[in-house]
Amino acid sequence: MTQSTAIPADLSFDFALLQQSAARTGSRNRRALWWLLGLLALLLASVATLLLYLNNFEAEEATRRRAAEAQWLEQSVQFHFRRLEDDLLVLSRQAVQMSAGVGDPSAGRALDLKAGLLWREPGVILSSGWIGAGQLNDPRVGPERWPMDWDAHPDNAVALALMQSTSQGLRRAAYAGLMLHADGSATDVVWLAVPFFDRGQFAGNYLVAVSLKHALTAVVPGWFKQDHRVQLLTDESSTEADQDSAYRAGLDLPGTDLFVQVALTQAQPTTVPRIFFLVALLFLSGMLVSLYALRRDIIKRQQVQSLLQAQVALRTAMENSVTIGLRAWDLGGNILYVNDAFCRLVGYSAAELIGHTFPFPYWPAEQIDALQRVHDDILAQGTSGEGVEVQFQHADGHLIDVLIHEAPLNTAAGEQIGWMSSVLDISERKRAQRMAAQQQEKLEASGRLVAVGEVASTLAHELNQPLGALSSFANGLLNRLNDGNIDLAELLPVVARMARLAERAGGIIQRVNAFARKRELSPQRLDMVAFLQRVLVLFDDDSAIVPAWALPDHPVWVDADELLFEHLVNNLVANAQDWAPHGGQRAQVWVGLRLDQGMAVLSVADTGPGVSEEAQATIFNAFVSRKEGGMGMGLAICRSIVEAHHGSIEVSRDPLLGGARFTVKLPLAKPRSRKELP
């Protein structure tokens, strides 16, 4: 066994392409490094920008939240006071109805069930009552607290009088306050006057004294008080609010100038931006690590790419140098790859073949079905070690004999995705094989014809005189019959038959002799049905087995020499008559004719012992005979006659009769008209 020298790993791909790729690697690495540094600077700038943005976002978010809370508190207070005004309007209507003697005195209590929060909350409404239109200027008439607040301070009287005149004149609710003590200190009480007009006429005001501290306590929910401190402010007693932790909201009560100051008691942490910042930092750190890993990976990939380019260049040169066609196709029959040798073999470019599926353009049109079955078998189990021989058609139309070997096309994971084909052009080899077979066939035919010529010459030499004497004897008998010396009814049919047989035998001998000497045949259009009917009738003899036959009911036309075919049929039927009695059943001879794939098939079978498999190989050879005293030329002459007419003859065992069955296949003649079609 010879040992191949191993190539060191560091020298396996030492090509010019690899050296050029290595020279360019340094410049590419420097460019990649500058890109990475620029990206790092961009990341740091992004972090700084993100910090500034988050600080600004927190400040804007705090301002927006304070404004939203102030607007919400202002709208909530206004809503509840408007609801109180609506409740007082209902009480005013009831008071007017009661003063007119209409209505239920208990209706005022029913209002508690449907009144707003300020009316229902204890401690908010300090005093309430109705003052008619004629009693507005009398400070002694009104709710329980009304005279006390009127007399407590002169400013109170002015504010309360202004409130009533405003409500009457402007036809809307009016407020007065804050009420002052006698020493001038402010209370938390404001008065509300709600006017009522009956049929367009002012009927009076419904007055209530409201404690703003209790009102704010009732209006502001508990969850809001957990983080905020609410303080009532007037324009005189206002304190300077811290803009970072406190803000003011106007109560917007007509006739008053009151504010509510809201101060944060607990700072609300901005956790979402900070979590976002931490997550962003985490991702940015991961990106930095990824950039470092990416730089290392780029260097490795460039090295692998250089090696891969060198290998691809080597394999491309190898594929272009081979003369064997290479083809890759997937399991669905789509062509994935072809090399230049395959393109030259079939005459199509790679662009015309890649992506093409069954049927391929280089398949001959008349062999598409057979090639489809071959490729289906390949898809199922591939090819054996000997490969598959098929024919391709070149783009210019000529046929090419090819030998295909298939190997599985697998992925790196071992999964098969198709087949890799090597296609070898064997046209010259097949042509040489066909020429050798034809030459051998001619040699064998020549040898058989030489033997037939010798036997035919011997038969002609030895049988011409007996046949001539038989003819003369038959003519003498006819002459005697004509003279009346012999009974005409007894001898005339026999003598006529002797004369016909003698003439036919002489003609057959002459035709075989001429054929053996390679003279031209005399083929003519012959209806096999009529021909067999005429020939088989002659075997109707009491001393022999009468053959049975099955013939088509329409003509079967062939181009044949009638005399030679008569000799062929006579020889086969006579041979069957000789062997039929030697079988184990009643002796029978059967002759059949049928059509099969454009051929006329003649069959002659008997009930004899048949032909063994060993004898079938030599039964048609010259001088081979199974009869006692036989010359062994009958079947050899039959084969020569059949081959001279471009047919074939074979022997097998008949499945019905059990004996030998000789089958002759002859090409059909081209029909001259529709009547000759089967």
N, C-alpha and C positions, 0 to 999 in steps of 0.2 A: 504494500500500500504506500503510495507517495504521500508525503506530508507537505502541505502548503505553508509558505512562509507568512507568518502573521505580520500585519502592518502595525507599527506602534500607534497608540491612540493620538499622540500629539502630532503625528505626521499624516494622519488619515485624510485630512482635508486642507492640506497646505497648498492652496491654489491662489492664483493671482486675485481672484474675486475676494477671497477671505482676507488677503493682505490689504486690499483697497478698503474693505469694510472696516478693518481695524484702524486704518489711518484716519478714517472719518469719525471714529467713535469719540476721540478726544474733543473735537469741535462741537459735536452734538451734546456731549456731557456739559461743556461750559455753557452752551445755550440753555440747556435744561436747568443748570444751577442758577443762572440769572433769572429765569422764569420763576423758579421756586422762591428766590429771594424777593422778587417783586411781589409774589403772592403773599409771602410772609409780611412784608410791609403793609400790604393792603389789609391783611387781617388785623394787624395792630391798629391801623387807622380806624378800622371798623369797630374795634373794641372801644377806643376813645370816643368815637362818634356815638356809640351806643350808650356810654355813660352820660354824656351830655344830654342826649335825647331823653334818657330815663329821668334825670333830674328835672329837666324842663317839663316832662310829662307828669311827674309827681306834683310839681307846683301848679300846673294847669288843672290837674285833676282835683286838687284840694280847693282851688278857687271855684271850679265848676260845681263841686259838691256843696260848698257853702252857699252859692247862689241858688242852687236847686232846693236846698233845705229852707232858705229864707223865703223863696217863692212858695214852697209848699206850706210853710207855717202861716204866711200871710193869707193865702187862699183858704186855708182851713179855718182861721179866725173869722174871715169875712163870711165864709159859708155859714158858720154857726150863728153869727149875728144876723145875717139875712133870714135865717130860719126863725130866729127869735122875733124878728119884725113881722114875719108871716103869722106866727102864733099870736102876737098882739093884735094883728088886724082881725083875726078870728074872734078874739075876746072883745074887740071894739064893736063888732057886729052884734055879738050877743048882748053887750051892755046897752046898745041902742034899742034892740028888740025888747029887753027887759024894762027899759025906761018907758017904752010905749005900751007895756003890759002884754007883750007877746013873747013866748018862749018859755023854756024850762029853767028855773033858777039853778038847777043842778048841772046845766050844760057846761059851766066853767070847770067843774070837776072832771067831766068827761074829756076835756082837753088834755088832761095830764097823760091820758093813754096814748095820744098821738102827737104830743108836742115834741119840740127838738131837745137837744142835749142841754142847752143852757137853761131852759125852763124846768127841766126835770131834775137837774143836778142840785143837790142841797147846798145852800150857802151862796149860790150865784145870784139869785133874785132876792134882793133885800126888802123890797117893797114894791107894790103895784096897785094900780087903780085907774078909774075912769074919771075924766074931767070933761064936763059938757062945754059947749061953745060959749055959753053965757057965764061961765065960772073961771075962765082962763086967767084973769087978772087978780083973782082972789087967792092970796097965798095960803089962806086957811083951809081952802077946799082942795082935797087931793089925797094921795096915799098917806100912810102913816108917817113916813120919813120925809115927805115933801115939805111941810112947814119947818121942820127942824133944819134941813139943809138950806132952805130959803133964808132963814133968819141967822144962820151961823156966820155968814160973811157976806158983805155987800157984793163981792164978785160972783158969789153963787146966785144971788137974786138976778143979777144982770144976765148971767149965762142961762138960767132957767127961763127967764122971760124971752130971751132971744131964741131959745130952742123952740118954745111954743109958737112964737110968731113965724119962725122959719118953717116949721112943719105945716102951719096953716097956709102960709103964703106960697111955699114951693110944692105943697101937696106930696110931701115925701117924709120919711122918717128923719128925725134930727136928734143929735146927741148934745149933751152938755156935761162938762167935767174936765178934769177931775174936781170933785167937790173939795172945798177948803174948810179946815177947822176955824174956830174963832181966832186962833193965834196966827192964822195964815198958812199953816202946814197943810200939805195935800194929803187927801185920802186916796183910796183905790176905787172910789165910787164914781160912776158916771150915770147920768139919767138919759133914758131913751123915750122919745115921744113919737107915737105912731098915729097920724091923723086918720080920721074916718069921714068920708063924705057920703051922705045919704041923698041920692037923687040930685047930685051936683052941689048940694049945700053942705057946708062944713058942720059936722055934728059934734066934734070934740076930739080929744087926744086920749090915748091910752098910755099911761106913764108907768115905767118900771125903773127901779134903782138897781144897778148891776155892779157887783163886786168883781173888778177885773182880775184880781189875784185868783179868786176862786174860779172865774171863767177860764183863765189861762190854764189853771190846774186841771180843769175838766176837759179842755180842748186838746192840750198836748198829751199824747199817749205815753205810757210808761216806758216803752222801749226807746223813745226819743230822749226821755229824761235821764236814762242811764249814762249817756255820753254827752249830754248838754245841760247847761244851767240857763233857765229862762228868767229874765228880769224885766219888769215894766219900767219904762223911761218916759219922762216928759221933756219938753224942750228946755225947761229951766233946770231940772235936776239931772240932766244927761251927763254921763261920764264918758271920758275918751276911751273908746273900745280898741282893744288890741286887734289890729287887722289880720294878724296871723292866726289867732285862736277865737275871735269873737266877731259877730256881725249883727246888724240891726235889720229888723223887718217892721215896716209901717203897718198900723192897724187899720188905717183908712176908714175911720169912723167920722162921718160928716159932723162938724162942729167941735172936733177935738184935734189935738196935735200930739198923738201918743205913738210910742215906738216900743218894740220888744227887742231886747238885746239877748242874743243867744251866744253863750260861751261854751267852748269845748272843754269838758272835764277830763276826757280820756282821748289821747291822740289815736287816730285810726291808722294802723300800720298799712303801708302799701306793699303788701306781700306779693301780689301778682307781678308787678314790675321787677321786684328783686328776685323772685323765683325765675322769671324770664331771663334776667341777667345772668343768674347762676347757670341756668341751662345753656344759655348762649356761650358762656365761658367754657362750660364742659365740652360743648360741641367744637368750639374753636380749638381747645386743647387737643381734642381728638383729631381735628384737621391738621394740626401741626405734626402730630405723630404720624398721621396718614401721609403727609407730604414727605416726611423723612423716609417712611417705608416705600413711598412711590418713587423717590429718587433711587433707592437701592434696586427696586424692581425694574426701573427704566434701564439702569446699567446692565442688569442681568438679561433683560429682554433684548437689548441691543447686541449683546454678545451672542445670545441664542439665534437672533435674526441673522447675524453674519454667518454663523455656521449653517443655518438653514438655507440661506441664499447659495452658499457654496454647494451644498448637497443637491439643491434643486437644479443648479447649473449642470452638475455632474450627471444627474439622472435624466435631465432633458437631452444632454448629448448622447447618453446611452440609448434612450428611446428613439432618437432620430437616426442612430447608426444601425439599428437592427432592421432586418428585412421581414420579420414576423409581425403581422398586424396585431395590435393590442386594442381591446374594446372593453369598457366597463359599463355595465347596465344594472339598474336597480331591480328589486323584486317585482316591480310593476311593469317591467319591460322598457323603461325609458333609458336611452343611451346617455351615459354620464361623461364618457371620455373616449376618444379615439386618437391613435398616434398617426404620424405621417405615413408610415408603411401601410396601415389599414386604409387610409384615404387613397393612396396610390392603387391599392388592390381593387377597390370598388369604384374608383373614379369620381367620388364625391368629396367635397370639402368638409372640414370639421364643423363649420357653421351649419351646413346642410344636414348633418347627422346628429349632433348633440341635441338632446331634448326630444328626438323622434322616438315614437313607440311603434308597436306592431300595427300593420306590417311594415317592415323596414323598406326603404326605397331600393335596396339592392337585392330584394327577393324577386325571383322570376314569378311572373303573374300566374303561370300554370302550376307552380309548386307552392303557392301560398299556404294551402291547407296542410300539406305535408310538413313544411317548415314550421308552421304554427304548432303542430303536434310535437315536433322535435324540441322547440323552445319551451313548451309546457313541461315536457319531461325533464329538461335541464333545470327549470325553476323548481321542480319537485325533488330531484335527486342529483343534479349535476351530471357530469360525464364520467365514464369509466377511464381506465388507464389508456385504452386505445383511442379515445376521443370519438368524435362524431364526424362522418363525412357527409357534406351537403354541397349544394351548388348555389353560388351567388351569381348575380347578373351585373356586369360592369355597366357604368353609365352609358357607354356606347352600344350596349345591347348584347355583347358576347358573354357566354357563360363561363364561369370559373369554378373548378373543383377545389374545395377547401377542406382542411381538417381542423376541427375546433376542439380545443381543450378548455375546460372551465374550472376555475378555482373560486372558492367562496371569497367575497369581498366583505371584510369585517371592519368594524370600528375599533378604536383603541380599547373599548370596554369588552370586546369580543362579540358584539352583536352583529349578526349578518345583515347587511343592507343591500346586497346584490351579488353579482358574479363578475369575475375578471376573466376575459376570454383571450386566448392566444390563437390566432387564425393563420394557418400555413397554406400557401398556394401549392396544391398538388396536381395542377392541371397537366404539367408535363409528365409526371409519373403515371397519372391515369391514362394519358394518351399513349404512353409506351406500353402500358398493360393491355389496353385495347388492341393496339397493333400486334402485340405478341399473341393475344388470344385469337385474333383474326388469322394470323399466319398459321397458328397451330390448327385452327379449324380447317383452313385450306389444305394443310398437309394431311390431316385425317380424312377429309373428303376425297383428296386425290388418291390416298391409299385405298379407300373403299371403292372408288370408281375403277381403280386398276384391277382390284379383285373381281368386281362385277363384270368388267370388260372381259377378263379371262374366262369367267364362267359363262358369260353370254356367248362368247365366241365358240366355246366348247358345245354349248347347248345348240347353237345354230348349226354347227357342223354335224352333230350327231342326230339331230331331229329333223333336218330338212328332208332327207330321203324317206324316213318313215311317214312323215306327214304328206310328202308328195305321193307316196304309194297309197296312203289312206284316201287321198283326194281322188286318185285314179280309180281306186276300187269303188268309191262312192259313185263316181261318174259311170262306171261300168254297170253297177246295179241299177242306176237310173235308166241307162240305155236298155237293159233287159226288161225292165218294167214297161218301158215304152213299147217294146216289141211284144209284150204280153206273155213272156215266159214265166213270170213270177207274179204272185198275188199282190196286186197293187195296194190293197187296203192294209196289208200286214207290213210291207217293207218300206213303203214310201215315207212315212214320218221318221223312221229310224235313219234311213239314208240321208234325208234332208238335214237331220240334226248332226250326223257325222260330218257332213260337208261344212256346216256352219262352224262347228267346233274346230275342224281342221284349219279353215281359213282364219279364224280368230287366233288360234294358237300360232300359226305362222306369222300373223301380223304382230302379235305380242313379242315373239322372239326377235323379229326384225327391229321393233322399236327399242327393246332392251339392248340389243346389240348396238344400235345407233347411239343410244344414250350412254352406254359404257365407253364408246369411242369419242365421247365429248362432242357429239354433234348437237345442233340446235334442237330444242324441244319445239313442239307445235301446240302451244297453249291456246285455248279458246274459252269463251264464256260458257260455263257449264252449270246447268241447274242440277245440284246434287240430289235433290229430292227425286226428280224424274230419272236421273242416272241410276240411283240406288234401286228404285223400283224395277227398272229394266234388268239390272244385273242380278238382283236377289231372286227374281222369278226363275232364273236358270238353275237355281239350287233345289228346285222342287222335284226331288228324285226319291223314289221309294227306298233306295239303298243307302241313303244318307240322312242325317238329321236336318230337317227343314228349319232354317233360321226364322225366328220371329223378329219383327222390327217395329220401331216407333219413329215415324218421320213427321216433320212439321207439315201443316196444311197450306204452306205458302212456299214459293220457290226460294232456294238458297243458292246464290250465284257466287262462283269462284272462277278464277283464271287457271285452267289446268289442261294437261294433255289427257284426253279421254282414254286412250288405249293404256297409258301407264297407270291411270287411276283404276281402270278395270282390272289390271294385273294386281294392283295393291289390294283392292277389295277381295278379289278371288283368293289371294294368298292368305289374308287375315281370316276370311270365313272358312276356308278349307282347313287352316291350322286349328281353328276353334272346333270344327266338326271332328277332327282327329282326336283332340284332347277331351272333349265333353264326356264321352262314355267312361273315362277313367276316374270320374269323381264319385262321391258317395251318394249322390242323389240322381234323380231321373235326368238323363242327358238333355241339355237345352243349349241353344245358341241364340244370342240376342244382339241385334244391331240397332243403334240409336243415332240420331242426328239432332243437334241443337245449336243455338247461337249463344256465345258468351264473350262479351267485351270485344265486339267487332271481329270475332273469329268463328268459323264454322268448325264444330267439334263433332267428329265421327267416333263412335265407340263400338267395339266388338267384344262381347263377353261370352263366357262359357261356364259350364258346371264342372270343369276339370279340376285337377289338383292345384292349379295356379303356378306362379313363378316365385321362387324363394327370393329373399332380399339379396342373397349372395349372387344369384343368377341374374338378377335385374341389371347388374352393372355390366354384364358381358353378353346379354342375350341378343343384342343387335350387332355384335361383331361377326365378321365373316368367318366361315368354317367352324362356327360354334353351333352344335345341334344337340337337342335332347331326344330326338327320335332315333330309333335303330335304323341304320342305313341312310340317315339324312345327311345332306351335304353341308347344311348350316349356312345356306345362302339366301333362303327365303326372306327372313326378317332383315338381313343386311340390305337386300335389294329394296325392300319396303322403306327402310330408313333413307336410302339414297334417293328414292322417288320423292319422299316427303320433303327432304332438305332441298332438292332441286326446285321445289315449288315454294320455298321460303316458309316451310311449316315445321312442325315438330311432332315427334311420336314418343310415347312413353307407355310403360306397362305398370299395372298395379293389381290389387286384388279387388274383385267386384263385391260390394257389400251384400248384394241380394243372391246372386248365383253362387258365390263362393270361389269361383275359379279366376282365371286370368282375365283382365280387361285391358285391351289395347286402345289407347286414345290418340287420335290424330287431330291436330289443330292446323287449319289452313286459313290464311287471310282472305277475307271477303273481297269480291270484286267491287269496284266503284259502281254504284247504280247509275244506269243511263236514263231512267225515268222514274216517276213516282210509283209505277206499278211494281218495280223491282225492290222497293223498300220493304223490309220485313214488317 
